[in-house]
Amino acid sequence: MTQFEKAIKTGRRLTRDGARAANTALSGGEMMKAAGDVINARLEIMAAGMADPRKIDLAEMSLMSSEKVEALSASASAMAKSFGDIGGRLGSGVMTEAGHASKAATSIATAATPAAAMQAQYSYAVGWWSRAAAQMLTLNSAVLKGQADAIRPIHNTAVANAKRLKK
């Protein structure tokens, strides 16, 4: 792959990451609005039940806890998966980089001249910088995806409840 092709690929990834971050921010705002609407509707249900105990909606009141536990469990599961994937990627990257460092150390140690040793060291350093930048971009993408995956079940529950409870 040429440098130009790499730059295009990186630009596309950055665009996707930016769109994912923007969509997650919008989902967060939508979720907060929905949560406020749900809280308001449920407070009205509770107030009606306190004014006249025959009017309390026990089914709705029981959903308040079970839905939260379900949504938070799904969110925690998504976060655990994301962290596991990220940890695996980081571990693999460390092992790969250790291999590169070992090869570079051998090239430096067996170089025929000081200039060749410096060239080997320089080549490793430039390669490391490129690999580190690519790994950080990959890590950033994974974190953004994990954030979106973690917020999704909470968002879906809040928005569905707001729609259901709308008068």
VMD Tcl script that builds the backbone (N, CA, C; Angstrom):
set m [mol new atoms 501]
animate dup $m
set s [atomselect $m all]
$s set {name element resname resid chain x y z} {
  {N N MET 1 A 0.847 -1.173 0.000}
  {CA C MET 1 A 0.000 0.000 0.000}
  {C C MET 1 A 0.899 1.244 0.000}
  {N N THR 2 A 0.595 2.177 -0.863}
  {CA C THR 2 A 1.401 3.396 -0.945}
  {C C THR 2 A 1.045 4.341 0.204}
  {N N GLN 3 A 1.904 5.329 0.403}
  {CA C GLN 3 A 1.650 6.324 1.455}
  {C C GLN 3 A 0.343 7.060 1.180}
  {N N PHE 4 A 0.093 7.347 -0.095}
  {CA C PHE 4 A -1.138 8.038 -0.468}
  {C C PHE 4 A -2.358 7.179 -0.140}
  {N N GLU 5 A -2.302 5.908 -0.436}
  {CA C GLU 5 A -3.411 4.993 -0.121}
  {C C GLU 5 A -3.609 4.878 1.393}
  {N N LYS 6 A -2.503 4.860 2.131}
  {CA C LYS 6 A -2.598 4.827 3.590}
  {C C LYS 6 A -3.267 6.094 4.122}
  {N N ALA 7 A -2.894 7.233 3.528}
  {CA C ALA 7 A -3.482 8.506 3.965}
  {C C ALA 7 A -4.983 8.526 3.691}
  {N N ILE 8 A -5.400 8.011 2.551}
  {CA C ILE 8 A -6.827 7.951 2.223}
  {C C ILE 8 A -7.550 7.029 3.207}
  {N N LYS 9 A -6.957 5.876 3.478}
  {CA C LYS 9 A -7.549 4.922 4.413}
  {C C LYS 9 A -7.683 5.546 5.811}
  {N N THR 10 A -6.639 6.248 6.233}
  {CA C THR 10 A -6.666 6.911 7.537}
  {C C THR 10 A -7.732 8.003 7.559}
  {N N GLY 11 A -7.836 8.755 6.485}
  {CA C GLY 11 A -8.858 9.804 6.395}
  {C C GLY 11 A -10.258 9.233 6.490}
  {N N ARG 12 A -10.473 8.106 5.841}
  {CA C ARG 12 A -11.791 7.457 5.920}
  {C C ARG 12 A -12.092 6.986 7.339}
  {N N ARG 13 A -11.077 6.431 7.987}
  {CA C ARG 13 A -11.276 5.962 9.362}
  {C C ARG 13 A -11.587 7.142 10.289}
  {N N LEU 14 A -10.862 8.233 10.122}
  {CA C LEU 14 A -11.114 9.421 10.952}
  {C C LEU 14 A -12.517 9.971 10.715}
  {N N THR 15 A -12.972 9.923 9.471}
  {CA C THR 15 A -14.321 10.377 9.149}
  {C C THR 15 A -15.359 9.487 9.829}
  {N N ARG 16 A -15.149 8.161 9.757}
  {CA C ARG 16 A -16.066 7.229 10.427}
  {C C ARG 16 A -16.066 7.457 11.939}
  {N N ASP 17 A -14.873 7.662 12.512}
  {CA C ASP 17 A -14.777 7.901 13.953}
  {C C ASP 17 A -15.496 9.185 14.342}
  {N N GLY 18 A -15.328 10.215 13.538}
  {CA C GLY 18 A -16.007 11.480 13.819}
  {C C GLY 18 A -17.517 11.323 13.747}
  {N N ALA 19 A -17.987 10.599 12.753}
  {CA C ALA 19 A -19.426 10.367 12.621}
  {C C ALA 19 A -19.942 9.532 13.788}
  {N N ARG 20 A -19.167 8.528 14.197}
  {CA C ARG 20 A -19.583 7.688 15.333}
  {C C ARG 20 A -19.652 8.531 16.607}
  {N N ALA 21 A -18.662 9.372 16.828}
  {CA C ALA 21 A -18.661 10.224 18.024}
  {C C ALA 21 A -19.842 11.187 17.997}
  {N N ALA 22 A -20.126 11.770 16.839}
  {CA C ALA 22 A -21.255 12.696 16.725}
  {C C ALA 22 A -22.577 11.972 16.963}
  {N N ASN 23 A -22.728 10.793 16.385}
  {CA C ASN 23 A -23.962 10.025 16.577}
  {C C ASN 23 A -24.147 9.616 18.035}
  {N N THR 24 A -23.058 9.249 18.690}
  {CA C THR 24 A -23.143 8.880 20.105}
  {C C THR 24 A -23.533 10.090 20.949}
  {N N ALA 25 A -22.986 11.252 20.620}
  {CA C ALA 25 A -23.357 12.476 21.347}
  {C C ALA 25 A -24.837 12.792 21.138}
  {N N LEU 26 A -25.320 12.639 19.906}
  {CA C LEU 26 A -26.743 12.872 19.642}
  {C C LEU 26 A -27.613 11.865 20.389}
  {N N SER 27 A -27.185 10.602 20.395}
  {CA C SER 27 A -27.928 9.578 21.134}
  {C C SER 27 A -27.963 9.902 22.619}
  {N N GLY 28 A -26.840 10.410 23.135}
  {CA C GLY 28 A -26.791 10.785 24.548}
  {C C GLY 28 A -27.779 11.888 24.865}
  {N N GLY 29 A -27.867 12.875 24.010}
  {CA C GLY 29 A -28.828 13.959 24.211}
  {C C GLY 29 A -30.260 13.465 24.117}
  {N N GLU 30 A -30.513 12.619 23.131}
  {CA C GLU 30 A -31.853 12.041 22.974}
  {C C GLU 30 A -32.215 11.187 24.192}
  {N N MET 31 A -31.230 10.436 24.686}
  {CA C MET 31 A -31.448 9.596 25.863}
  {C C MET 31 A -31.769 10.456 27.090}
  {N N MET 32 A -31.054 11.550 27.273}
  {CA C MET 32 A -31.300 12.427 28.425}
  {C C MET 32 A -32.695 13.046 28.350}
  {N N LYS 33 A -33.111 13.462 27.182}
  {CA C LYS 33 A -34.468 14.015 27.018}
  {C C LYS 33 A -35.494 12.947 27.326}
  {N N ALA 34 A -35.298 11.749 26.776}
  {CA C ALA 34 A -36.241 10.652 27.015}
  {C C ALA 34 A -36.292 10.303 28.502}
  {N N ALA 35 A -35.128 10.282 29.153}
  {CA C ALA 35 A -35.095 9.962 30.586}
  {C C ALA 35 A -35.886 10.997 31.382}
  {N N GLY 36 A -35.752 12.267 31.045}
  {CA C GLY 36 A -36.529 13.315 31.713}
  {C C GLY 36 A -38.026 13.117 31.507}
  {N N ASP 37 A -38.416 12.758 30.278}
  {CA C ASP 37 A -39.835 12.519 29.989}
  {C C ASP 37 A -40.358 11.320 30.783}
  {N N VAL 38 A -39.550 10.265 30.875}
  {CA C VAL 38 A -39.950 9.062 31.613}
  {C C VAL 38 A -40.072 9.381 33.107}
  {N N ILE 39 A -39.105 10.087 33.644}
  {CA C ILE 39 A -39.154 10.453 35.066}
  {C C ILE 39 A -40.409 11.275 35.344}
  {N N ASN 40 A -40.680 12.244 34.480}
  {CA C ASN 40 A -41.868 13.085 34.650}
  {C C ASN 40 A -43.141 12.240 34.619}
  {N N ALA 41 A -43.264 11.360 33.649}
  {CA C ALA 41 A -44.463 10.526 33.523}
  {C C ALA 41 A -44.617 9.601 34.729}
  {N N ARG 42 A -43.515 9.029 35.180}
  {CA C ARG 42 A -43.601 8.111 36.312}
  {C C ARG 42 A -43.878 8.858 37.620}
  {N N LEU 43 A -43.379 10.062 37.760}
  {CA C LEU 43 A -43.717 10.861 38.945}
  {C C LEU 43 A -45.207 11.176 38.977}
  {N N GLU 44 A -45.780 11.451 37.814}
  {CA C GLU 44 A -47.218 11.697 37.735}
  {C C GLU 44 A -47.996 10.443 38.134}
  {N N ILE 45 A -47.531 9.281 37.679}
  {CA C ILE 45 A -48.182 8.009 38.037}
  {C C ILE 45 A -48.096 7.788 39.546}
  {N N MET 46 A -46.917 8.059 40.121}
  {CA C MET 46 A -46.758 7.888 41.575}
  {C C MET 46 A -47.619 8.878 42.348}
  {N N ALA 47 A -47.687 10.121 41.876}
  {CA C ALA 47 A -48.507 11.136 42.554}
  {C C ALA 47 A -49.979 10.735 42.511}
  {N N ALA 48 A -50.417 10.228 41.371}
  {CA C ALA 48 A -51.810 9.777 41.257}
  {C C ALA 48 A -52.066 8.621 42.221}
  {N N GLY 49 A -51.103 7.734 42.359}
  {CA C GLY 49 A -51.237 6.603 43.274}
  {C C GLY 49 A -51.248 7.027 44.732}
  {N N MET 50 A -50.501 8.072 45.046}
  {CA C MET 50 A -50.500 8.562 46.429}
  {C C MET 50 A -51.810 9.266 46.739}
  {N N ALA 51 A -52.365 9.981 45.756}
  {CA C ALA 51 A -53.635 10.678 45.961}
  {C C ALA 51 A -54.787 9.686 46.073}
  {N N ASP 52 A -54.722 8.637 45.286}
  {CA C ASP 52 A -55.767 7.601 45.329}
  {C C ASP 52 A -55.084 6.256 45.090}
  {N N PRO 53 A -54.817 5.494 46.138}
  {CA C PRO 53 A -54.082 4.233 46.016}
  {C C PRO 53 A -54.689 3.249 45.017}
  {N N ARG 54 A -55.954 3.406 44.694}
  {CA C ARG 54 A -56.572 2.513 43.702}
  {C C ARG 54 A -56.074 2.808 42.291}
  {N N LYS 55 A -55.493 3.988 42.089}
  {CA C LYS 55 A -55.047 4.392 40.748}
  {C C LYS 55 A -53.578 4.079 40.468}
  {N N ILE 56 A -52.873 3.545 41.458}
  {CA C ILE 56 A -51.442 3.295 41.243}
  {C C ILE 56 A -51.258 2.188 40.201}
  {N N ASP 57 A -50.333 2.409 39.321}
  {CA C ASP 57 A -50.023 1.445 38.253}
  {C C ASP 57 A -48.848 0.590 38.724}
  {N N LEU 58 A -49.159 -0.517 39.365}
  {CA C LEU 58 A -48.110 -1.376 39.925}
  {C C LEU 58 A -47.237 -2.002 38.849}
  {N N ALA 59 A -47.828 -2.293 37.719}
  {CA C ALA 59 A -47.029 -2.875 36.625}
  {C C ALA 59 A -45.949 -1.895 36.172}
  {N N GLU 60 A -46.323 -0.632 36.045}
  {CA C GLU 60 A -45.347 0.388 35.634}
  {C C GLU 60 A -44.291 0.587 36.712}
  {N N MET 61 A -44.707 0.593 37.954}
  {CA C MET 61 A -43.763 0.780 39.055}
  {C C MET 61 A -42.755 -0.376 39.112}
  {N N SER 62 A -43.206 -1.574 38.818}
  {CA C SER 62 A -42.279 -2.714 38.856}
  {C C SER 62 A -41.273 -2.660 37.708}
  {N N LEU 63 A -41.674 -2.039 36.608}
  {CA C LEU 63 A -40.749 -1.909 35.468}
  {C C LEU 63 A -39.583 -0.975 35.775}
  {N N MET 64 A -39.795 -0.050 36.685}
  {CA C MET 64 A -38.768 0.961 36.969}
  {C C MET 64 A -37.437 0.328 37.339}
  {N N SER 65 A -37.463 -0.729 38.102}
  {CA C SER 65 A -36.205 -1.367 38.511}
  {C C SER 65 A -35.740 -2.403 37.508}
  {N N SER 66 A -36.653 -3.256 37.067}
  {CA C SER 66 A -36.238 -4.356 36.180}
  {C C SER 66 A -35.682 -3.843 34.854}
  {N N GLU 67 A -36.278 -2.802 34.315}
  {CA C GLU 67 A -35.769 -2.251 33.058}
  {C C GLU 67 A -34.376 -1.645 33.218}
  {N N LYS 68 A -34.169 -0.976 34.338}
  {CA C LYS 68 A -32.848 -0.382 34.580}
  {C C LYS 68 A -31.787 -1.469 34.700}
  {N N VAL 69 A -32.099 -2.506 35.460}
  {CA C VAL 69 A -31.136 -3.596 35.641}
  {C C VAL 69 A -30.829 -4.250 34.304}
  {N N GLU 70 A -31.862 -4.485 33.504}
  {CA C GLU 70 A -31.675 -5.114 32.194}
  {C C GLU 70 A -30.810 -4.243 31.282}
  {N N ALA 71 A -31.126 -2.960 31.202}
  {CA C ALA 71 A -30.374 -2.049 30.324}
  {C C ALA 71 A -28.938 -1.881 30.815}
  {N N LEU 72 A -28.759 -1.721 32.106}
  {CA C LEU 72 A -27.407 -1.549 32.647}
  {C C LEU 72 A -26.580 -2.829 32.496}
  {N N SER 73 A -27.222 -3.979 32.623}
  {CA C SER 73 A -26.509 -5.248 32.420}
  {C C SER 73 A -26.048 -5.387 30.977}
  {N N ALA 74 A -26.918 -5.041 30.044}
  {CA C ALA 74 A -26.541 -5.099 28.625}
  {C C ALA 74 A -25.417 -4.108 28.330}
  {N N SER 75 A -25.488 -2.934 28.945}
  {CA C SER 75 A -24.441 -1.931 28.760}
  {C C SER 75 A -23.112 -2.424 29.328}
  {N N ALA 76 A -23.150 -2.986 30.534}
  {CA C ALA 76 A -21.924 -3.501 31.163}
  {C C ALA 76 A -21.333 -4.640 30.338}
  {N N SER 77 A -22.184 -5.477 29.784}
  {CA C SER 77 A -21.712 -6.576 28.935}
  {C C SER 77 A -21.017 -6.034 27.685}
  {N N ALA 78 A -21.610 -5.012 27.080}
  {CA C ALA 78 A -20.997 -4.397 25.892}
  {C C ALA 78 A -19.646 -3.775 26.247}
  {N N MET 79 A -19.572 -3.123 27.402}
  {CA C MET 79 A -18.304 -2.516 27.833}
  {C C MET 79 A -17.257 -3.583 28.092}
  {N N ALA 80 A -17.647 -4.669 28.746}
  {CA C ALA 80 A -16.697 -5.753 29.029}
  {C C ALA 80 A -16.156 -6.342 27.734}
  {N N LYS 81 A -17.042 -6.533 26.751}
  {CA C LYS 81 A -16.591 -7.059 25.462}
  {C C LYS 81 A -15.616 -6.094 24.800}
  {N N SER 82 A -15.948 -4.818 24.819}
  {CA C SER 82 A -15.072 -3.812 24.210}
  {C C SER 82 A -13.707 -3.782 24.898}
  {N N PHE 83 A -13.719 -3.785 26.229}
  {CA C PHE 83 A -12.450 -3.761 26.961}
  {C C PHE 83 A -11.643 -5.023 26.687}
  {N N GLY 84 A -12.314 -6.162 26.575}
  {CA C GLY 84 A -11.623 -7.411 26.260}
  {C C GLY 84 A -10.990 -7.355 24.879}
  {N N ASP 85 A -11.750 -6.835 23.908}
  {CA C ASP 85 A -11.221 -6.701 22.541}
  {C C ASP 85 A -10.020 -5.755 22.516}
  {N N ILE 86 A -10.148 -4.636 23.224}
  {CA C ILE 86 A -9.056 -3.656 23.268}
  {C C ILE 86 A -7.830 -4.268 23.942}
  {N N GLY 87 A -8.043 -4.967 25.045}
  {CA C GLY 87 A -6.928 -5.616 25.741}
  {C C GLY 87 A -6.227 -6.635 24.857}
  {N N GLY 88 A -7.002 -7.398 24.122}
  {CA C GLY 88 A -6.417 -8.373 23.195}
  {C C GLY 88 A -5.588 -7.700 22.116}
  {N N ARG 89 A -6.130 -6.605 21.588}
  {CA C ARG 89 A -5.399 -5.852 20.557}
  {C C ARG 89 A -4.095 -5.295 21.104}
  {N N LEU 90 A -4.178 -4.728 22.315}
  {CA C LEU 90 A -2.976 -4.149 22.917}
  {C C LEU 90 A -1.930 -5.226 23.185}
  {N N GLY 91 A -2.362 -6.362 23.704}
  {CA C GLY 91 A -1.434 -7.464 23.966}
  {C C GLY 91 A -0.768 -7.951 22.691}
  {N N SER 92 A -1.552 -8.080 21.636}
  {CA C SER 92 A -1.004 -8.504 20.349}
  {C C SER 92 A -0.011 -7.468 19.818}
  {N N GLY 93 A -0.370 -6.192 19.980}
  {CA C GLY 93 A 0.526 -5.122 19.529}
  {C C GLY 93 A 1.849 -5.130 20.275}
  {N N VAL 94 A 1.800 -5.404 21.575}
  {CA C VAL 94 A 3.029 -5.471 22.379}
  {C C VAL 94 A 3.923 -6.606 21.877}
  {N N MET 95 A 3.319 -7.746 21.617}
  {CA C MET 95 A 4.103 -8.890 21.143}
  {C C MET 95 A 4.713 -8.607 19.763}
  {N N THR 96 A 3.939 -8.005 18.896}
  {CA C THR 96 A 4.444 -7.662 17.561}
  {C C THR 96 A 5.590 -6.669 17.671}
  {N N GLU 97 A 5.416 -5.662 18.518}
  {CA C GLU 97 A 6.463 -4.649 18.675}
  {C C GLU 97 A 7.717 -5.238 19.297}
  {N N ALA 98 A 7.558 -6.184 20.201}
  {CA C ALA 98 A 8.730 -6.850 20.783}
  {C C ALA 98 A 9.524 -7.570 19.693}
  {N N GLY 99 A 8.825 -8.169 18.745}
  {CA C GLY 99 A 9.497 -8.813 17.614}
  {C C GLY 99 A 10.261 -7.807 16.767}
  {N N HIS 100 A 9.631 -6.668 16.486}
  {CA C HIS 100 A 10.314 -5.612 15.717}
  {C C HIS 100 A 11.547 -5.113 16.470}
  {N N ALA 101 A 11.404 -4.911 17.776}
  {CA C ALA 101 A 12.524 -4.414 18.586}
  {C C ALA 101 A 13.671 -5.423 18.598}
  {N N SER 102 A 13.332 -6.683 18.688}
  {CA C SER 102 A 14.364 -7.728 18.675}
  {C C SER 102 A 15.129 -7.732 17.354}
  {N N LYS 103 A 14.392 -7.639 16.246}
  {CA C LYS 103 A 15.039 -7.593 14.925}
  {C C LYS 103 A 15.913 -6.342 14.793}
  {N N ALA 104 A 15.399 -5.219 15.304}
  {CA C ALA 104 A 16.169 -3.973 15.225}
  {C C ALA 104 A 17.441 -4.082 16.060}
  {N N ALA 105 A 17.335 -4.661 17.258}
  {CA C ALA 105 A 18.515 -4.813 18.121}
  {C C ALA 105 A 19.557 -5.694 17.442}
  {N N THR 106 A 19.097 -6.746 16.782}
  {CA C THR 106 A 20.028 -7.630 16.057}
  {C C THR 106 A 20.686 -6.869 14.915}
  {N N SER 107 A 19.913 -6.098 14.164}
  {CA C SER 107 A 20.474 -5.315 13.047}
  {C C SER 107 A 21.486 -4.292 13.537}
  {N N ILE 108 A 21.177 -3.658 14.651}
  {CA C ILE 108 A 22.094 -2.656 15.207}
  {C C ILE 108 A 23.378 -3.324 15.694}
  {N N ALA 109 A 23.210 -4.431 16.404}
  {CA C ALA 109 A 24.379 -5.120 16.976}
  {C C ALA 109 A 25.280 -5.736 15.917}
  {N N THR 110 A 24.704 -6.142 14.790}
  {CA C THR 110 A 25.501 -6.813 13.748}
  {C C THR 110 A 25.873 -5.881 12.598}
  {N N ALA 111 A 25.570 -4.604 12.761}
  {CA C ALA 111 A 25.887 -3.653 11.688}
  {C C ALA 111 A 27.398 -3.604 11.462}
  {N N ALA 112 A 27.788 -3.510 10.209}
  {CA C ALA 112 A 29.201 -3.524 9.841}
  {C C ALA 112 A 29.895 -2.207 10.181}
  {N N THR 113 A 29.138 -1.121 10.207}
  {CA C THR 113 A 29.743 0.191 10.481}
  {C C THR 113 A 28.852 0.972 11.446}
  {N N PRO 114 A 29.424 1.989 12.088}
  {CA C PRO 114 A 28.586 2.840 12.940}
  {C C PRO 114 A 27.449 3.499 12.154}
  {N N ALA 115 A 27.713 3.864 10.923}
  {CA C ALA 115 A 26.669 4.481 10.092}
  {C C ALA 115 A 25.542 3.476 9.827}
  {N N ALA 116 A 25.870 2.227 9.582}
  {CA C ALA 116 A 24.855 1.193 9.352}
  {C C ALA 116 A 24.048 0.954 10.634}
  {N N ALA 117 A 24.722 1.021 11.793}
  {CA C ALA 117 A 24.027 0.860 13.069}
  {C C ALA 117 A 23.046 2.017 13.277}
  {N N MET 118 A 23.489 3.230 12.959}
  {CA C MET 118 A 22.615 4.396 13.087}
  {C C MET 118 A 21.421 4.290 12.129}
  {N N GLN 119 A 21.676 3.797 10.918}
  {CA C GLN 119 A 20.591 3.629 9.939}
  {C C GLN 119 A 19.573 2.606 10.431}
  {N N ALA 120 A 20.037 1.521 11.012}
  {CA C ALA 120 A 19.140 0.498 11.544}
  {C C ALA 120 A 18.309 1.070 12.698}
  {N N GLN 121 A 18.951 1.840 13.547}
  {CA C GLN 121 A 18.250 2.456 14.670}
  {C C GLN 121 A 17.207 3.462 14.173}
  {N N TYR 122 A 17.594 4.253 13.187}
  {CA C TYR 122 A 16.690 5.246 12.606}
  {C C TYR 122 A 15.486 4.551 11.944}
  {N N SER 123 A 15.754 3.513 11.206}
  {CA C SER 123 A 14.668 2.777 10.535}
  {C C SER 123 A 13.674 2.216 11.548}
  {N N TYR 124 A 14.218 1.675 12.634}
  {CA C TYR 124 A 13.323 1.150 13.672}
  {C C TYR 124 A 12.488 2.274 14.281}
  {N N ALA 125 A 13.132 3.396 14.585}
  {CA C ALA 125 A 12.429 4.512 15.227}
  {C C ALA 125 A 11.305 5.048 14.334}
  {N N VAL 126 A 11.588 5.217 13.054}
  {CA C VAL 126 A 10.565 5.714 12.127}
  {C C VAL 126 A 9.433 4.688 11.998}
  {N N GLY 127 A 9.785 3.421 11.903}
  {CA C GLY 127 A 8.763 2.377 11.832}
  {C C GLY 127 A 7.921 2.324 13.092}
  {N N TRP 128 A 8.592 2.460 14.242}
  {CA C TRP 128 A 7.859 2.450 15.515}
  {C C TRP 128 A 6.863 3.597 15.562}
  {N N TRP 129 A 7.277 4.774 15.149}
  {CA C TRP 129 A 6.393 5.933 15.191}
  {C C TRP 129 A 5.154 5.690 14.330}
  {N N SER 130 A 5.353 5.149 13.161}
  {CA C SER 130 A 4.231 4.855 12.263}
  {C C SER 130 A 3.310 3.796 12.868}
  {N N ARG 131 A 3.898 2.736 13.420}
  {CA C ARG 131 A 3.082 1.679 14.036}
  {C C ARG 131 A 2.335 2.207 15.257}
  {N N ALA 132 A 2.990 3.025 16.065}
  {CA C ALA 132 A 2.344 3.580 17.262}
  {C C ALA 132 A 1.164 4.468 16.873}
  {N N ALA 133 A 1.339 5.287 15.844}
  {CA C ALA 133 A 0.251 6.152 15.391}
  {C C ALA 133 A -0.927 5.311 14.884}
  {N N ALA 134 A -0.636 4.275 14.128}
  {CA C ALA 134 A -1.701 3.401 13.625}
  {C C ALA 134 A -2.414 2.688 14.777}
  {N N GLN 135 A -1.644 2.249 15.764}
  {CA C GLN 135 A -2.256 1.578 16.918}
  {C C GLN 135 A -3.132 2.534 17.715}
  {N N MET 136 A -2.706 3.774 17.858}
  {CA C MET 136 A -3.519 4.749 18.587}
  {C C MET 136 A -4.809 5.051 17.830}
  {N N LEU 137 A -4.738 5.123 16.511}
  {CA C LEU 137 A -5.933 5.348 15.710}
  {C C LEU 137 A -6.886 4.162 15.860}
  {N N THR 138 A -6.348 2.956 15.840}
  {CA C THR 138 A -7.166 1.752 16.022}
  {C C THR 138 A -7.781 1.730 17.420}
  {N N LEU 139 A -6.995 2.078 18.415}
  {CA C LEU 139 A -7.491 2.122 19.786}
  {C C LEU 139 A -8.599 3.162 19.923}
  {N N ASN 140 A -8.410 4.317 19.342}
  {CA C ASN 140 A -9.420 5.367 19.379}
  {C C ASN 140 A -10.721 4.873 18.747}
  {N N SER 141 A -10.613 4.197 17.602}
  {CA C SER 141 A -11.799 3.652 16.934}
  {C C SER 141 A -12.511 2.647 17.832}
  {N N ALA 142 A -11.741 1.783 18.474}
  {CA C ALA 142 A -12.321 0.760 19.347}
  {C C ALA 142 A -13.007 1.394 20.558}
  {N N VAL 143 A -12.410 2.430 21.124}
  {CA C VAL 143 A -13.011 3.109 22.280}
  {C C VAL 143 A -14.325 3.785 21.868}
  {N N LEU 144 A -14.337 4.442 20.711}
  {CA C LEU 144 A -15.563 5.085 20.241}
  {C C LEU 144 A -16.659 4.060 19.977}
  {N N LYS 145 A -16.290 2.924 19.398}
  {CA C LYS 145 A -17.262 1.857 19.149}
  {C C LYS 145 A -17.775 1.308 20.475}
  {N N GLY 146 A -16.876 1.111 21.424}
  {CA C GLY 146 A -17.284 0.620 22.739}
  {C C GLY 146 A -18.235 1.573 23.433}
  {N N GLN 147 A -17.969 2.860 23.317}
  {CA C GLN 147 A -18.843 3.864 23.922}
  {C C GLN 147 A -20.237 3.796 23.299}
  {N N ALA 148 A -20.289 3.701 21.982}
  {CA C ALA 148 A -21.582 3.619 21.292}
  {C C ALA 148 A -22.322 2.339 21.677}
  {N N ASP 149 A -21.599 1.230 21.750}
  {CA C ASP 149 A -22.219 -0.051 22.117}
  {C C ASP 149 A -22.734 -0.029 23.555}
  {N N ALA 150 A -22.015 0.649 24.443}
  {CA C ALA 150 A -22.412 0.695 25.852}
  {C C ALA 150 A -23.635 1.579 26.077}
  {N N ILE 151 A -23.752 2.645 25.331}
  {CA C ILE 151 A -24.884 3.559 25.542}
  {C C ILE 151 A -26.160 3.043 24.871}
  {N N ARG 152 A -26.009 2.209 23.843}
  {CA C ARG 152 A -27.156 1.762 23.039}
  {C C ARG 152 A -28.291 1.138 23.867}
  {N N PRO 153 A -28.035 0.153 24.752}
  {CA C PRO 153 A -29.172 -0.445 25.465}
  {C C PRO 153 A -29.877 0.532 26.414}
  {N N ILE 154 A -29.132 1.431 27.004}
  {CA C ILE 154 A -29.741 2.421 27.903}
  {C C ILE 154 A -30.569 3.402 27.080}
  {N N HIS 155 A -30.020 3.841 25.966}
  {CA C HIS 155 A -30.721 4.751 25.063}
  {C C HIS 155 A -32.013 4.106 24.568}
  {N N ASN 156 A -31.912 2.871 24.089}
  {CA C ASN 156 A -33.098 2.197 23.539}
  {C C ASN 156 A -34.205 2.058 24.591}
  {N N THR 157 A -33.824 1.725 25.802}
  {CA C THR 157 A -34.814 1.570 26.867}
  {C C THR 157 A -35.460 2.905 27.209}
  {N N ALA 158 A -34.661 3.941 27.366}
  {CA C ALA 158 A -35.198 5.259 27.722}
  {C C ALA 158 A -36.124 5.788 26.631}
  {N N VAL 159 A -35.707 5.669 25.381}
  {CA C VAL 159 A -36.513 6.185 24.269}
  {C C VAL 159 A -37.808 5.386 24.131}
  {N N ALA 160 A -37.723 4.063 24.271}
  {CA C ALA 160 A -38.932 3.228 24.186}
  {C C ALA 160 A -39.905 3.561 25.315}
  {N N ASN 161 A -39.383 3.763 26.527}
  {CA C ASN 161 A -40.246 4.118 27.660}
  {C C ASN 161 A -40.906 5.475 27.441}
  {N N ALA 162 A -40.139 6.440 26.965}
  {CA C ALA 162 A -40.700 7.777 26.736}
  {C C ALA 162 A -41.825 7.699 25.713}
  {N N LYS 163 A -41.613 6.929 24.667}
  {CA C LYS 163 A -42.640 6.779 23.629}
  {C C LYS 163 A -43.881 6.094 24.198}
  {N N ARG 164 A -43.678 5.051 24.987}
  {CA C ARG 164 A -44.790 4.292 25.569}
  {C C ARG 164 A -45.574 5.130 26.574}
  {N N LEU 165 A -44.882 5.930 27.373}
  {CA C LEU 165 A -45.523 6.689 28.442}
  {C C LEU 165 A -46.068 8.038 27.978}
  {N N LYS 166 A -45.802 8.395 26.724}
  {CA C LYS 166 A -46.268 9.686 26.202}
  {C C LYS 166 A -47.801 9.721 26.210}
  {N N LYS 167 A -48.315 10.810 26.662}
  {CA C LYS 167 A -49.790 10.932 26.758}
  {C C LYS 167 A -50.395 11.451 25.494}
}
mol reanalyze $m
mol bondsrecalc $m
mol representation Tube
mol addrep $m
